[in-house]
Amino acid sequence: MSVQFLSDEWMTAATEALASSEAFSGAIQNVDLVMQFDVSDAPTGAASVYNVAIADGTATVASGANEDADVTVSNDYDTAVAIAKGDLNTQMAFMSGKLKVAGNLAKLMMNQNVVSHFATALAPMDVTF
């Protein structure tokens, strides 16, 4: 079943996809990280702010801000879609100024393995953009 990108259904499906990915589950062992995503110009029905909270070997994707966010990633909706589709990698988006990161950058860099497995774990999802 297809889910609309950044909808509540997408958040639920993303949480399930992360839990079912052995590679992602392995990458998050002993990791405590909260990433918040601010997506400007998100369409109606899509979250403009969501977060991924990782602790105790589990990850949850939820709509809204998380006051414990270690890092905040900001980009527009088109950039978020391009990254989600695999048409743009996060490094190129960052280097070209399409993606901005604020907060504890050292913690994010220490957990780069988690970030790369995050995208891979979500890739098989059936998503409508």
C-alpha positions in Angstrom: 0.0 0.0 0.0 1.4 3.4 -1.0 1.7 6.1 1.6 1.9 9.9 1.0 5.4 11.3 1.8 5.6 12.9 5.2 2.0 12.0 6.1 1.1 10.3 9.5 0.9 7.0 7.6 4.4 7.6 6.2 5.7 8.1 9.7 4.2 4.8 10.9 5.4 3.0 7.8 8.9 4.5 8.2 9.1 3.4 11.8 8.1 -0.1 10.7 10.7 -0.1 7.9 13.4 0.9 10.2 12.5 -1.8 12.7 12.5 -4.5 10.0 15.9 -3.5 8.6 18.7 -5.7 10.1 21.4 -3.3 8.9 19.7 -0.2 10.5 19.0 -2.1 13.7 22.6 -3.1 13.9 23.7 0.5 13.2 21.7 1.9 16.0 22.9 -0.3 18.8 24.2 1.9 21.6 23.2 5.0 19.8 21.2 7.8 21.4 20.4 10.4 18.7 17.4 12.6 17.9 17.3 14.2 14.4 14.7 16.8 13.6 13.7 17.7 10.1 12.2 21.0 9.1 10.7 20.9 5.6 9.7 24.3 4.2 6.8 24.6 1.8 5.4 21.1 2.6 2.1 20.6 0.9 -1.2 20.1 2.9 -1.2 16.8 4.6 2.5 16.6 4.9 4.4 17.3 8.1 6.6 20.4 7.9 8.5 19.2 11.0 9.2 15.6 12.0 11.8 13.8 14.0 13.6 10.5 14.2 14.3 9.5 17.8 16.8 6.7 18.4 17.4 5.1 21.8 17.8 1.7 23.4 18.1 0.0 20.0 14.9 1.3 18.5 13.9 4.2 16.3 10.7 6.1 16.0 9.6 8.5 13.3 7.1 11.0 14.5 5.4 14.2 13.3 6.3 17.4 15.1 9.2 18.9 16.9 11.3 17.1 19.5 12.7 19.3 22.3 15.6 16.8 22.7 16.8 17.1 19.1 20.6 16.8 18.8 20.5 18.1 15.2 18.0 19.9 13.0 18.1 19.3 9.3 16.4 22.0 7.2 15.5 21.9 3.5 12.6 22.6 1.2 10.1 20.0 0.2 11.5 19.5 -3.3 14.9 18.7 -1.8 13.4 16.3 0.8 11.6 14.5 -2.1 14.8 14.3 -4.2 16.7 12.8 -1.3 13.9 10.4 -0.4 13.7 9.2 -4.1 17.5 8.8 -4.2 17.9 11.4 -6.9 20.0 13.6 -4.6 22.4 12.5 -1.9 22.5 14.3 1.4 26.2 15.3 1.0 25.5 17.0 -2.4 22.4 18.7 -1.0 24.5 20.0 1.9 27.4 21.1 -0.3 25.1 22.9 -2.7 23.3 24.7 0.2 20.0 23.0 -0.4 20.2 21.3 3.1 21.3 23.0 6.3 22.3 21.3 9.5 22.3 22.9 13.0 23.1 21.5 16.4 25.6 18.9 17.5 27.4 18.2 14.2 30.0 16.2 15.9 27.4 13.8 17.2 25.8 13.5 13.8 29.2 12.8 12.2 30.0 10.1 14.8 26.7 8.4 13.8 27.1 8.8 10.0 26.6 5.0 9.7 23.1 5.4 11.1 22.2 8.1 8.6 23.3 6.0 5.6 21.4 3.0 6.8 18.4 5.2 7.5 18.0 6.0 3.8 18.6 2.4 2.7 16.0 1.1 5.2 13.4 3.5 3.8 14.2 2.9 0.2 11.8 -0.1 -0.3 8.8 1.8 1.0 5.9 2.4 -1.5 5.7 6.2 -1.3 3.6 8.7 -3.3 5.2 12.1 -3.7 
